[in-house]
Amino acid sequence: MHYVDLPEYTAAIDKAREQYPELRVVKGMECEYIPEQQTWYEDELLGDYKFDYLIGAAHFFLDADDEWVGTYGGTTSAKALVEFGNYTVKMMESGVFDFIAHPDLFGNCYEKWDANCTACTRDIMAAAAETGVGLEVNALGIRKQNAKASDNPFPLYPWLPFWEEASNYDVNVIVNADAHRPEDLQGKTGEAFQIVADLGLKHMDVDAIGARATTD
């Protein structure tokens, strides 16, 4: 979305709330986290535009030199995994996000699970347990796995070892369709819920999402 489209987007949600009062419609946004723009998330998105919740996402992450690195193709080394983990932790610690989208996105270009993956995952899990920010089991990733080319060696996401590690922590998870098209709204969510059930993960209270709209 271009920034200029933000008023139209929020107006459409507000109109839907008026047109369908029998439905609970909450206003959300998936965002990269730019630390120096912390007050923008707080004052404009959560304040002026009255977003009910924000989703943190690391399609890009800041490296040790404060340079942006694309996660698609960028998490190919131990150093990159440390930086991806550090950035994800900072998102959770910012206090503006209800949950983190595809926190195991590094599986798009890291071929085999190893000690570096475990270390990155444990940093993310510790922060999620400490902050209470949820972690998303992304059903779009399952659709991508089903459609990937036979010569693609990467596990993509959801990456099962990541979620197996999650079972060792007191963290909240959320199944999300990540529907880029309306027809994908429920695509593969059943398989995502099965991961949660098989590993005994704790699904976050979705009624609590958007709670700031009624408590502020």
Secondary structure, 3 states (H helix, E strand, C coil): CCHHHHHHHHHHHHHHHHHCCCCCCCCEEEECCCHHHHHHHHHHHHHHCCCCEEEECCCEEECCCCCEEECCCCCCCHHHHHHHHHHHHHHHHCCCCCEECCCCHHHHCCCCCCHHHHHHHHHHHHHHHHHCCEEEEEHHHHHHHHHCCCCCCCCCCCCHHHHHHHCCCCCEEEEECCCCCHHHCCCCHHHHHHHHHHHCCEECCHHHCCCHHHHC
